[in-house]
Amino acid sequence: MYVTKESLRSLAFMLPLLEKLPERCSVDFDGDGVSIQANTQEQVRAVRHVFPGATIWVKQWNEMCQWLEYTTSIDGIAIQIYAVKEAPPACRIVEEEVEQEMEVPVTVERQMVKVVRKRLVCG
């Protein structure tokens, strides 16, 4: 957490709720709000239970990280549950092969270039 006016606001919002979070829960406060890590649907349910005022949670697949994320907002504070590896009971994570247009290099060429590198030499 970087101490900013926004991150302190997120922290103040969460202070009375921290005791209600599941044990060994990872929580981060920043200018965007609160991020909470949960790996299983059981953990997601426990975290969501802490925020009864949040009735709508947007669920989406994070392609880069290969996990589910849940987001909502309460009193202008964004709340994110991330790193969820299990799909909820009514959903499943599927793999599909799609065709998309991409720039592909015509040839690959190897060249000798000068680079700066650091290494440790002892003795």
Secondary structure, DSSP 8 states (H G I E B T S, - for coil): ----HHHHHHHHHHGGGGGGS-TT-EEEEETTEEEEE--SHHHHHHHHHT-TT----EEEEETTTTEEEEEEEETTEEEEEEEE-S--TT---------------S-----------------
